[in-house]
């Protein structure tokens, strides 16, 4: 990988230096086959459209062919193209290993796979380290408690199944394949205890927590509702006046859902309502589900509701929800609403309602009602192996957004502007080899990175930390007819 994505190439083979003398049956099974160089060096189970660039120093690759060295392994060559200098290959990576119970794979868990490049002058081998990924599955009626970031090969859940967020980090599922989630994923607030990244509500007589927290009830007034996508409603006074309770929380000022695309501890989820005689409702949690292949949520429910206040407490705001896939079948239920204010009891006024949460959908095709549309890339018909030096990227974003297509690691930037319907198109100049392109959109809501593409870019939040996904790339290998 190049640029920030290089975080995963640190000693990923089982024993460093293992690429120079690999043989089909081990180190004593035959003569050494010289190595070829491959970019990127790391693959993930479940990835169905992985583009790689292969070179071999001093070797003419004209009329060469690329194939898995072990046909029974996890790699399949879907398409290939070679010229004198390089070969491009489009790979599918099968999910061949059982679940290890590890949300983020460690480099030591990688399995070495070899691609054989048969050139007229003789064979070469390229070493690819395949990282094992768990599948997200749920086929029972007992709720599964989830939290944190999971990189998965696929996701499947039957109707009637439930995933439920726990107290702590937002739920982030990054899926290299696709899947079908027909059950419920619920990261809604629960009482005054926030779930999956949401902030707690205020205890009796105290302000709520979080950036859009509602204020406590004043002089027996109800607590203010928490804000998120908009202002929370103020609490009422004991006499029903609108200025006798706690103030509603402010609308969030950050770009919508930027927290779900950051892994450096940025706050995420909804805020808590202010307390009164009783507690305010907690904020809904944060939920990110992104996939490189189509996702089917038909019949399912995705819930990030804010919690209700009690005894005059304000309602918590709805949480944060970001969905992205090349195409998506919408769930039957999609709830990001704020919690209700608690009714007044023995004198206090009623609590204010929490604001609705924030919803974003990056979709190549299809849409979601009431969703704010983030930048997406239309992958239909996109060639990941090309002999043309210019390609056209198309996609959708919010209306009139400024679009930038940039190469990871620098060296290229092309810009355009989305039209009034959000559609955009831009011609991109390619360089020979692997082109890793990232798309961003800048509009009234701020600057956001796309989550739709053919690969996921990984970075470290801090030195020594596990590599985590920060957005999608469109990976294209340019193999000129002559080079």
C-alpha positions as CSV (number, residue, x, y, z in Angstrom):
1,X,0.0,0.0,0.0
2,X,1.1,3.6,-0.5
3,X,0.6,6.7,1.6
4,X,-1.2,6.3,4.8
5,X,-2.3,2.8,3.8
6,X,1.3,1.6,4.3
7,X,0.4,1.0,8.0
8,X,-0.3,-2.6,7.3
9,X,2.8,-3.7,5.5
10,X,5.0,-4.0,8.5
11,X,6.3,-7.5,8.7
12,X,3.0,-9.1,7.7
13,X,4.4,-12.4,6.4
14,X,5.0,-15.1,9.0
15,X,8.7,-14.6,9.5
16,X,10.2,-11.5,7.8
17,X,12.0,-11.9,4.6
18,X,9.9,-14.9,3.6
19,X,9.2,-13.8,0.0
20,X,12.6,-14.6,-1.5
21,X,12.7,-18.4,-1.3
22,X,9.0,-19.6,-1.2
23,X,8.4,-22.9,-2.9
24,X,5.0,-24.5,-3.6
25,X,5.6,-27.3,-1.0
26,X,7.9,-25.6,1.4
27,X,11.6,-24.6,1.5
28,X,13.0,-28.0,0.4
29,X,10.6,-28.9,-2.4
30,X,12.4,-27.6,-5.5
31,X,14.5,-24.8,-7.0
32,X,14.0,-21.2,-5.9
33,X,11.6,-19.2,-8.1
34,X,12.7,-15.5,-8.1
35,X,10.3,-13.1,-6.5
36,X,8.1,-10.5,-8.2
37,X,6.9,-7.3,-6.5
38,X,3.2,-6.7,-5.8
39,X,1.3,-3.5,-4.7
40,X,-0.4,-3.7,-2.3
41,X,1.1,-6.3,-0.1
42,X,-1.9,-7.1,2.1
43,X,-5.3,-8.6,1.3
44,X,-8.4,-9.3,3.4
45,X,-10.8,-12.2,3.4
46,X,-14.1,-11.5,1.7
47,X,-12.6,-8.8,-0.7
48,X,-14.1,-9.6,-4.1
49,X,-12.6,-6.9,-6.3
50,X,-9.0,-6.3,-5.2
51,X,-6.8,-4.7,-7.9
52,X,-3.0,-5.3,-7.7
53,X,0.0,-4.2,-9.7
54,X,2.9,-6.7,-10.3
55,X,6.4,-6.0,-11.5
56,X,9.6,-8.0,-11.8
57,X,12.9,-6.3,-12.1
58,X,14.6,-6.9,-15.4
59,X,11.9,-9.3,-16.7
60,X,9.8,-8.7,-19.9
61,X,6.2,-9.5,-18.9
62,X,4.8,-9.4,-22.4
63,X,2.3,-12.2,-22.8
64,X,2.8,-13.3,-19.2
65,X,-0.1,-14.9,-17.2
66,X,-1.0,-14.6,-13.6
67,X,-2.5,-17.4,-11.5
68,X,-2.7,-18.5,-7.9
69,X,0.3,-20.7,-7.1
70,X,-2.0,-22.9,-5.0
71,X,-5.4,-23.3,-6.8
72,X,-6.9,-24.6,-3.6
73,X,-6.0,-21.4,-1.7
74,X,-8.0,-18.3,-1.0
75,X,-7.1,-16.3,-4.2
76,X,-8.9,-16.3,-7.5
77,X,-7.7,-14.2,-10.5
78,X,-10.8,-12.7,-12.0
79,X,-9.1,-10.6,-14.7
80,X,-5.5,-9.8,-15.8
81,X,-3.6,-7.6,-18.2
82,X,0.2,-7.5,-18.9
83,X,2.6,-5.4,-20.9
84,X,6.4,-5.4,-21.0
85,X,6.8,-3.8,-17.6
86,X,3.9,-4.8,-15.4
87,X,0.9,-7.0,-15.0
88,X,-2.4,-5.9,-13.4
89,X,-4.7,-8.4,-11.8
90,X,-8.2,-8.3,-10.3
91,X,-8.4,-10.7,-7.4
92,X,-11.2,-12.2,-5.4
93,X,-10.2,-13.3,-1.8
94,X,-12.3,-16.1,-0.4
95,X,-13.2,-16.3,3.3
96,X,-11.5,-19.7,4.1
97,X,-10.7,-19.4,7.8
98,X,-13.0,-19.7,10.7
99,X,-13.9,-16.8,13.0
100,X,-11.1,-16.0,15.4
101,X,-13.0,-13.6,17.6
102,X,-10.7,-10.8,16.8
103,X,-12.4,-7.5,15.6
104,X,-9.1,-6.1,14.2
105,X,-6.7,-8.7,12.8
106,X,-3.0,-8.6,13.9
107,X,-0.3,-8.9,11.3
108,X,0.9,-12.2,12.8
109,X,-2.4,-13.7,11.9
110,X,-1.8,-13.3,8.2
111,X,-1.5,-16.3,5.9
112,X,1.0,-16.2,3.0
113,X,-0.5,-16.7,-0.5
114,X,1.5,-16.7,-3.7
115,X,0.7,-15.5,-7.2
116,X,2.6,-17.2,-10.0
117,X,3.6,-15.0,-12.9
118,X,4.6,-17.1,-15.9
119,X,6.6,-15.0,-18.3
120,X,8.3,-16.2,-21.5
121,X,11.7,-15.9,-19.7
122,X,10.5,-18.0,-16.8
123,X,8.2,-17.9,-13.7
124,X,8.2,-15.4,-10.9
125,X,6.2,-15.4,-7.6
126,X,4.6,-12.5,-5.8
127,X,3.8,-12.8,-2.1
128,X,0.5,-11.6,-0.7
129,X,-0.4,-11.7,3.0
130,X,-4.1,-12.5,3.5
131,X,-5.5,-11.2,6.8
132,X,-8.3,-13.3,8.4
133,X,-11.6,-11.5,9.0
134,X,-14.5,-12.7,11.1
135,X,-18.0,-12.8,9.7
136,X,-20.8,-10.8,11.5
137,X,-23.5,-13.4,12.1
138,X,-26.6,-13.7,14.3
139,X,-29.3,-16.3,13.7
140,X,-30.9,-16.6,17.1
141,X,-33.4,-14.8,19.3
142,X,-31.0,-13.9,22.1
143,X,-29.6,-10.4,21.7
144,X,-25.8,-10.2,21.0
145,X,-24.1,-7.3,22.8
146,X,-21.7,-5.4,20.5
147,X,-19.3,-2.4,20.7
148,X,-16.3,-0.9,19.0
149,X,-14.9,-1.4,15.5
150,X,-15.1,-4.7,13.6
151,X,-13.5,-5.4,10.3
152,X,-15.5,-8.3,8.7
153,X,-15.5,-10.4,5.6
154,X,-19.3,-10.5,5.4
155,X,-22.4,-9.8,7.6
156,X,-25.6,-11.9,7.8
157,X,-28.4,-11.9,10.4
158,X,-31.8,-13.5,10.2
159,X,-35.2,-11.9,10.8
160,X,-35.8,-11.8,14.6
161,X,-32.2,-11.5,15.6
162,X,-30.9,-8.5,17.5
163,X,-27.5,-6.8,18.0
164,X,-27.6,-4.4,20.9
165,X,-25.0,-1.7,21.7
166,X,-23.4,-1.6,25.0
167,X,-21.9,1.2,27.1
168,X,-18.7,2.5,25.4
169,X,-17.5,3.1,21.9
170,X,-19.7,3.5,18.9
171,X,-20.4,0.4,16.8
172,X,-18.5,0.5,13.5
173,X,-18.8,-2.4,11.1
174,X,-16.5,-2.3,8.0
175,X,-17.3,-5.1,5.7
176,X,-15.0,-6.1,2.8
177,X,-17.7,-8.2,1.2
178,X,-21.4,-7.7,1.4
179,X,-24.3,-9.3,3.3
180,X,-27.9,-9.3,4.5
181,X,-28.9,-7.9,7.9
182,X,-32.6,-8.8,8.3
183,X,-32.7,-8.4,12.1
184,X,-32.4,-5.5,14.4
185,X,-29.3,-3.4,15.2
186,X,-30.1,-1.3,18.2
187,X,-27.7,1.3,19.7
188,X,-30.5,3.5,21.2
189,X,-30.0,5.1,24.6
190,X,-31.3,3.2,27.6
191,X,-32.4,5.3,30.6
192,X,-29.8,7.7,31.9
193,X,-27.0,5.3,30.8
194,X,-25.7,6.1,27.3
195,X,-25.1,3.3,24.9
196,X,-22.6,2.8,22.0
197,X,-21.0,6.2,22.3
198,X,-24.0,8.3,23.3
199,X,-23.7,10.8,26.2
200,X,-25.6,10.2,29.5
201,X,-28.5,12.3,30.6
202,X,-28.4,14.6,33.6
203,X,-29.2,13.2,37.0
204,X,-31.9,14.9,39.0
205,X,-31.2,18.7,38.9
206,X,-28.1,18.4,36.7
207,X,-27.3,19.2,33.0
208,X,-27.0,16.4,30.5
209,X,-23.7,15.4,29.0
210,X,-22.4,15.8,25.4
211,X,-21.9,18.7,23.0
212,X,-25.7,19.4,22.6
213,X,-26.6,18.7,26.3
214,X,-29.9,20.0,27.7
215,X,-29.8,22.1,30.8
216,X,-31.3,21.2,34.1
217,X,-34.7,22.4,35.1
218,X,-34.8,25.7,37.0
219,X,-36.9,26.3,40.1
220,X,-39.0,23.2,39.6
221,X,-39.0,23.5,35.8
222,X,-38.5,20.6,33.4
223,X,-35.1,19.8,32.0
224,X,-34.2,20.8,28.5
225,X,-34.0,18.3,25.7
226,X,-30.7,17.6,24.1
227,X,-29.7,18.9,20.6
228,X,-28.1,17.1,17.7
229,X,-29.2,17.8,14.1
230,X,-31.2,20.8,15.5
231,X,-31.9,22.5,18.8
232,X,-33.4,20.5,21.6
233,X,-36.7,21.7,23.0
234,X,-36.6,23.8,26.2
235,X,-38.3,22.4,29.3
236,X,-41.5,24.0,30.7
237,X,-41.9,25.8,34.0
238,X,-44.1,24.4,36.7
239,X,-46.8,26.7,35.5
240,X,-46.4,25.7,31.9
241,X,-44.5,28.8,30.8
242,X,-41.9,28.3,28.1
243,X,-39.2,30.2,30.0
244,X,-39.4,28.4,33.3
245,X,-37.4,25.3,32.5
246,X,-34.0,24.3,31.4
247,X,-32.7,25.4,28.0
248,X,-32.6,23.0,25.1
249,X,-29.3,21.8,23.9
250,X,-27.5,23.4,20.9
251,X,-27.5,21.8,17.5
252,X,-24.2,20.0,16.7
253,X,-21.8,22.3,14.9
254,X,-19.4,19.7,13.5
255,X,-19.7,18.3,10.0
256,X,-22.5,15.6,10.1
257,X,-21.2,12.3,11.4
258,X,-17.5,13.2,11.1
259,X,-17.0,11.4,14.4
260,X,-18.0,8.0,12.8
261,X,-15.1,8.4,10.3
262,X,-12.6,9.2,12.9
263,X,-10.8,6.8,15.3
264,X,-8.9,9.2,17.5
265,X,-11.4,9.4,20.3
266,X,-13.6,12.1,18.7
267,X,-16.9,12.2,20.6
268,X,-19.8,10.5,18.9
269,X,-23.4,9.7,19.4
270,X,-26.2,11.9,20.8
271,X,-26.2,14.1,23.9
272,X,-28.2,13.8,27.2
273,X,-31.2,15.8,28.3
274,X,-31.2,17.9,31.4
275,X,-32.4,16.5,34.7
276,X,-35.3,17.8,36.8
277,X,-37.0,16.0,39.6
278,X,-35.9,12.9,37.7
279,X,-33.1,12.2,35.2
280,X,-32.8,13.3,31.6
281,X,-32.7,10.8,28.8
282,X,-29.4,9.6,27.4
283,X,-28.3,10.3,23.9
284,X,-28.6,7.6,21.2
285,X,-25.4,5.8,20.2
286,X,-23.3,5.9,17.0
287,X,-23.6,3.3,14.3
288,X,-21.5,3.0,11.1
289,X,-22.1,0.1,8.7
290,X,-20.1,0.3,5.5
291,X,-19.5,-2.4,2.9
292,X,-17.6,-2.8,-0.4
293,X,-20.4,-5.0,-1.9
294,X,-24.2,-4.6,-1.9
295,X,-26.0,-4.8,1.5
296,X,-29.6,-6.0,2.0
297,X,-31.3,-4.6,5.1
298,X,-34.8,-5.7,3.9
299,X,-37.1,-6.4,6.9
300,X,-34.5,-5.1,9.3
301,X,-34.5,-2.3,11.8
302,X,-31.7,0.2,12.6
303,X,-32.3,2.1,15.8
304,X,-30.3,5.0,17.3
305,X,-33.1,6.7,19.3
306,X,-32.5,9.0,22.2
307,X,-33.8,8.1,25.6
308,X,-36.9,9.5,27.3
309,X,-36.6,11.8,30.3
310,X,-38.2,10.8,33.7
311,X,-40.1,13.1,36.1
312,X,-39.6,16.3,34.1
313,X,-36.2,15.3,32.7
314,X,-35.4,16.3,29.1
315,X,-35.2,13.8,26.3
316,X,-31.9,12.7,24.9
317,X,-31.0,13.5,21.3
318,X,-31.0,10.8,18.6
319,X,-27.6,9.3,17.8
320,X,-25.5,9.1,14.7
321,X,-26.0,6.7,11.8
322,X,-23.9,6.3,8.6
323,X,-24.6,3.7,6.0
324,X,-22.5,3.1,2.8
325,X,-22.5,0.5,0.1
326,X,-22.4,0.4,-3.7
327,X,-26.1,-0.5,-3.5
328,X,-28.4,-1.0,-0.6
329,X,-31.9,-2.4,0.2
330,X,-33.3,-0.1,2.8
331,X,-34.4,-1.4,6.2
332,X,-38.1,-1.5,7.1
333,X,-37.4,0.7,10.2
334,X,-34.9,3.5,10.5
335,X,-35.1,5.5,13.7
336,X,-32.9,8.4,14.7
337,X,-35.5,10.4,16.7
338,X,-34.9,12.1,20.0
339,X,-36.4,11.0,23.3
340,X,-39.5,12.5,24.8
341,X,-39.4,14.8,27.8
342,X,-40.6,13.4,31.1
343,X,-44.0,14.6,32.2
344,X,-44.1,16.9,35.2
345,X,-44.8,15.3,38.6
346,X,-45.8,17.0,41.8
347,X,-45.1,20.5,40.5
348,X,-42.2,20.4,38.1
349,X,-42.8,21.3,34.5
350,X,-42.5,18.9,31.6
351,X,-39.1,18.2,30.1
352,X,-38.2,19.2,26.6
353,X,-37.9,16.8,23.7
354,X,-34.5,15.7,22.4
355,X,-33.6,16.6,18.8
356,X,-33.5,14.0,16.1
357,X,-30.2,12.5,15.4
358,X,-28.1,12.6,12.2
359,X,-28.3,10.3,9.3
360,X,-26.0,10.0,6.3
361,X,-26.1,7.5,3.4
362,X,-23.2,7.1,0.8
363,X,-24.9,4.9,-1.9
364,X,-23.8,4.2,-5.4
365,X,-27.4,3.4,-6.3
366,X,-30.7,3.8,-4.4
367,X,-31.5,6.3,-1.6
368,X,-32.9,6.5,1.8
369,X,-35.8,8.9,2.6
370,X,-34.7,11.9,4.7
371,X,-31.0,10.9,4.6
372,X,-28.4,13.5,4.0
373,X,-26.3,12.2,1.1
374,X,-22.6,12.0,1.5
375,X,-20.2,11.6,-1.3
376,X,-20.5,8.3,-3.2
377,X,-18.9,6.7,-6.2
378,X,-20.8,4.8,-8.9
379,X,-18.9,1.6,-9.3
380,X,-21.2,0.1,-12.0
381,X,-19.1,-0.7,-15.1
382,X,-15.9,0.7,-13.5
383,X,-12.8,-1.1,-14.9
384,X,-10.2,-1.6,-12.3
385,X,-7.7,-2.8,-14.9
386,X,-7.4,-0.4,-17.8
387,X,-5.1,0.4,-20.7
388,X,-6.5,3.9,-21.0
389,X,-4.6,6.8,-19.2
390,X,-7.8,8.7,-18.4
391,X,-10.9,7.4,-16.6
392,X,-14.1,9.0,-15.7
393,X,-15.4,8.8,-12.1
394,X,-19.1,9.5,-11.4
395,X,-21.0,9.7,-8.2
396,X,-23.4,11.6,-6.0
397,X,-23.1,14.0,-3.1
398,X,-25.1,16.8,-1.6
399,X,-26.3,19.5,-4.0
400,X,-23.6,21.9,-5.3
401,X,-20.9,20.3,-3.2
402,X,-17.2,20.8,-4.3
403,X,-15.8,17.4,-5.3
404,X,-12.1,16.5,-5.1
405,X,-10.5,13.2,-6.4
406,X,-7.0,12.8,-5.0
407,X,-4.4,10.1,-5.1
408,X,-3.4,8.7,-1.7
409,X,0.1,9.8,-1.1
410,X,-0.3,12.9,-3.3
411,X,0.6,13.6,-6.9
412,X,-2.9,14.1,-8.3
413,X,-5.9,16.2,-7.6
414,X,-9.0,16.8,-9.8
415,X,-12.0,18.9,-8.8
416,X,-15.5,19.4,-10.0
417,X,-18.8,20.6,-8.6
418,X,-22.0,18.5,-8.1
419,X,-25.1,19.8,-9.8
420,X,-28.4,20.7,-8.1
421,X,-29.3,17.1,-7.9
422,X,-26.0,16.1,-6.4
423,X,-24.6,14.3,-9.5
424,X,-21.0,14.8,-10.4
425,X,-18.5,13.5,-13.0
426,X,-14.7,14.1,-13.4
427,X,-12.0,12.8,-15.6
428,X,-8.9,11.5,-13.8
429,X,-5.4,11.1,-15.2
430,X,-3.8,7.8,-14.2
431,X,-0.2,6.9,-13.7
432,X,1.1,3.4,-14.7
433,X,0.6,0.9,-11.8
434,X,-1.9,1.1,-8.9
435,X,-3.9,4.3,-8.6
436,X,-5.5,4.7,-5.1
437,X,-8.1,7.5,-5.4
438,X,-10.0,9.1,-2.5
439,X,-13.1,11.2,-3.0
440,X,-14.1,14.1,-0.7
441,X,-17.0,16.5,-0.9
442,X,-17.2,20.0,0.6
443,X,-20.5,21.7,1.1
444,X,-22.5,23.6,3.7
445,X,-22.2,20.5,6.0
446,X,-18.4,20.6,5.9
447,X,-15.9,18.3,4.2
448,X,-16.6,14.6,4.2
449,X,-14.8,11.5,2.8
450,X,-16.6,8.8,0.9
451,X,-17.1,5.3,2.2
452,X,-18.0,3.8,-1.1
453,X,-15.2,2.4,-3.3
454,X,-13.3,-0.8,-4.1
455,X,-11.0,-0.8,-1.0
456,X,-10.8,0.6,2.5
457,X,-7.9,2.9,3.4
458,X,-6.3,2.1,6.8
459,X,-4.3,4.3,9.1
460,X,-3.1,4.3,12.7
461,X,-4.7,6.7,15.1
462,X,-1.5,6.7,17.1
463,X,2.0,5.1,16.9
464,X,1.8,1.4,17.7
465,X,-2.0,1.3,17.5
466,X,-3.9,-1.1,15.3
467,X,-4.6,0.1,11.8
468,X,-8.2,1.3,11.5
469,X,-10.4,2.3,8.5
470,X,-10.7,6.0,7.7
471,X,-12.5,5.9,4.3
472,X,-12.8,4.2,1.0
473,X,-10.6,4.3,-2.1
474,X,-11.2,3.5,-5.7
475,X,-8.2,1.3,-6.8
476,X,-7.5,1.2,-10.5
477,X,-4.4,-0.4,-12.2
478,X,-3.3,1.3,-15.3
479,X,-1.4,-1.0,-17.7
480,X,-0.5,0.9,-20.8
481,X,-0.4,-1.0,-24.1
482,X,3.3,-0.1,-24.3
483,X,5.5,1.2,-21.5
